[in-house]
Amino acid sequence: MSEQRAREPDAVHTPNPTAGSSPDSAAGADNAGPQVPETVGVYGGGRMGAGIAHAFASAGARVIIIENTEETVAAAKERIDASVEKSKSKGLDVTGTVEVVRDPTLLDQALLVIEAVPENVELKQTILAAIAKYAPAASIATNTSALSIDELAAALPRPHALIGLHFFNPVPVSDLVEVVVGTHTQPELVGVAKSWVAGLGKTAITVKDSPGFASSRLGVALALEAMRMVEEEVASPEDIDKAMTLGYRHPAGPLQTTDIVGLDVRLGIAEHLETELGPRFAPPQLLKDKVASGQLGRKSGQGFYTW
């Protein structure tokens, strides 16, 4: 089954090393033009981390990905190589570089470090604390799609240095990044973060720290209702998706999008939102059953569709 994708970015912007300066010296950043840091760290080389690294490298940055084992280092390199080759086949240059290493001390060379590990508060707090240790002067971003920025910032000696940068999958060709602002996030850092997003050829929206932010909250609500309609045999997954792609001009339907995101990811976000916002976000039994049986979407070959 072919994927529905957002359009390719229209431009690649030249990196500017001042864009990644510490948030303590980011005054005036709201007026900054599109720019990316000269060196960017990414902690976690999975699908999202590799995509984020690719996006910054495409904008001319040097990117350092941190992984924990030789096996995960090799897997991350494979993801990056495949992603870069796909861009080159479309005539898109990747002018920066990507290194995948196990040595987190190299993060002290980065002006921005992005955490891109699975959606688990304790895991993310552990990784963020490690980033703060190895890159004490860097701006720090979390790629969480739903977790509280304030809760994650509690693990940091400089909570004002943390901001949410919620990228979308597949990162290299997705247009949107949510800039999520915590209670303690330094205001100047928001302007700097928006300039980074613009430097990637993407569009930023600014959202305050709240359960599910804007995109996950709305996207999950639509997807859960679509799943309930499948449970109730209102229509097939294909026809439910066509209702949104043809009727409302969505680029992909809610069930196809769920397959691309991962049913396990959607289940985790739904359970989090149910806890925070109430039973309207309770995951349908169909979703629970599919995850329990290993039907996780595109990454497993089977979800609401066969891939």
N, C-alpha and C positions, 0 to 999 in steps of 0.2 A: 504494500500500500504506500502510495507516495505521500510525503509529508507536505503540509501546507506551511509556507514560511513567510516571514515578513520580508520586505525588500532589502537589498543590500544597502549598506551605508553609502551616501552620495560622495563622501569625501573623507580623506585621511588627513589629520592635522599634525603639524610638526610639534614634537615635544618641547616643553619649556621646563627646565629644571626647577624654576621658582614655584611651579604649581604645586609641588609636593612638599613645600616647606611646612614646618611644624605648625599646628593650629595656634600655638602661642604667638606666632609672628605672621598671621594670615590676614592682617588688617587690609581693608580695601579690596578683598577678593571678590566682592559682589560685582565689581566692575571689570573683572578679569575676563579676557576672551578665551576662546577654546584652547585648551592646552592639557597635556598629560605630564605626569612626573617623568623624570629621566630614568629612574629605576623604581620598579614596583615589585613588591613581594606578594606572593599568593601562597597561603598555607592550605594545602589540600589540592591534589591534582586530579580529582574525579571529573565527571562530566562538566559540572559548573566551573570548577577551578581551572580546568584546561581551557574552557571557553572564554573565561575572563582573561586568562593569560594571552590567548590568541588575539582578543580584541585590543589589549594594550600594545602588544607587539605590532599589530597592524597599524597602530597610530605612531609607531616609531620608538616605543619604550623598550628598555631592557627589562625583562621579567625573570624573577627568580621564584620558582615553585619549590616548596618544601614538602617532601614526603618522608614517611617513616621507615620504609623497608626497601630493599633492592627490588623486590617484586612490584611494589607500588610505584617506585621510580620508573621502572621499565614500562609499566602500564600507562603512566602519565605521559611519558615520551611518545608512546605509540599514539595516544589520543591527539597530542599536539601535532605530530607529524601528519596524521591523517587529515586533521582540520586545516592545516596550512596548505597541504597539497590540494584540498578541495577548493580553497580560495584561489590558489594559483591557476587551477583549471578554469576558473571563471575570470581570469585576467586581473585579479586583485593582488597587489603587492603586499608582502609582509616585510616591512623595512626594519623592524626591531628584532630582538633576539629573545629566546626563551631557554633558560637553563632549569633542569630538574635535579635537585640535590637532596641530600639527607642532612646537611649541616645548617641548622637554624641560625648560627652566628652570622651567616652571610646576610641576614635580614637587616643588619645594622647599616648596610649600604643603600637601603630602600628609603624613599621619602614617603611612600604610602605602602601599607601592608594590608591585604584583604584576607580575611578568614573565610574559607569556603569548604567547611566540613559539614557532615550531616546535621539535620535539625534536632539537636539534643542540647538542652541548656547546659548540662554539666560538661559535656564534651566541648562545646563552644567556649565556655568560660575557661576551661583548662587551656585551650589553644590561644585564646585572647591573652591570658596571663603570660603564656610563653612568648607571644609576640611582643608584649610590653617589656619583657625581660631582655630580649635580644635586639629590639629596635626601640630603645627608650625615647627617642626623639621623633619617631615617625607618627604620622596620622594613621589611625587604624579604622578599618571599615569591616563590617560584618555583612555577609551576603544572605543573612536569614530572610526567609520569606514570610515569617509570621511571628517570631519570638520577640519578646520585649527588649528593646535597646537598653532601657534602664536596668533591667535584670542582668543583662550581659555585661553592662558597664560596671556593675558592682564588683567584678573580678579585677578591675584595672586600678592602678595607682593614679592614673589621670583619666577619670571617666569623661572629662570634657573632650578628650581626643578621639572618642569613638563616635562613628556615624554609621547609619545603615546605607549600604549600596545594594539594593535588591535587583540583581540582573535576571534576565529571562532566558529560558532555554529555547532554541540554541542561541547562545550569547553572541557569536560573531554577526548574525544577521537580524537579531531582534533590535527594535528601535528604542525601546523604553528602558529606563532605569529609575526605580523609586529611590529617592533620597530621603531617608527616614531620620527624623530629628528627635533625639532623646531629651529628657528634661535637662541634663547636664551638658549636652552637646554645645560647644562654643559656637555662637552665631556666625562668626567669620568662617568657620569650617564649612558651613552650608554653602556659602558662595564658592569656596574652593572646590568642593565636591561637584557642584554644578558645572564648573569650568572643566573638570576632568571628564564628566559625562559628555559635554559638548565636544571636547577634544577627541572622543571616540566616535564622533559622528552620530551620537544618539540624543534622545530627548529626555530630560529629567522632569519628574514631577516631585514636589516636596510634600511630604506627609508626616504628621506628628506621630510619635510612638503610640500606637493603639493596636489592639488585637487584630492581626491579619492585615494591618495597614489598609491601603485602598484596594490594590489589585487582588491579593489573595482572598480578602473578605468577599469581594464581589465575584471573583472567578469561582471560588469554592461554592458560594451560594447557588450560582447558576448550575454548576456541575452536579451538586447534590440533588437538586430538583430534577435534573435530567435523568439521574440514576433512579430516582423514585418513579419516574415515568416509565423507565424500562421495567422496573419491578412490577408495576401495575399493568404492564402490557399495553400502555397507551399507544406506543409506536416503537419501531425498531431503532437501535442506536443510529443507524445510517439516516433514517428519516428525521429523527430528533435533531441530529447535527445539521441536516439540510435546512431545517426550519430556521436555524440561526445563521447559516452561511448564505443562504439565498434570500431569506426573508428579512434578516437584519444586517446582512453584509459583514458578519464576523468572518475573519480570515480562516478560522477553523472552528468546528463545533465543540461544545463543552465536553463531549465524551472522547472525541479524538484528542483534544487538548489534554484530557486526563491521562490518556494512554502515553502521550509524549512526556508529560511531567512525571508520571509514575503513580500508579494507584496507591502504593504504600506511602508516597509523599503526600498525596491528597488526603489519605486517611489520617495521617499524623496531624496535618493542619486542621482537618475537621474536628478531630478530638480535642485539640488545643482550643479551637474557637468555641466548641461546645462548653468547655470548662469556663472560658472567659465570658462568653456572651449568651449562653443558654441553649435550650433544646432545639432551637431552630437550625442549629448547625450539627445536630446529631447525625452521624454517618449512617446511611441506609445499610441494612443487613447484606444487600447484594455486594456492596463495596467491601465489607468485612470478609465475606465469604471468598471473594476473588483474591484478596490479599492473602488470606489464610491458605489458599490453594496454589499460591505462587504465580497467579495471573497478575503481573505488575505492569502490563502495558508493553510498550515498544521494547524496553530493555530485556524483557523475558520472552518476547515473541507473541504473547497473547494477553489481551486485556478485554476491552469492549470490542476490539477488532483483532484480527490475526495479522501480524506484521511479517 
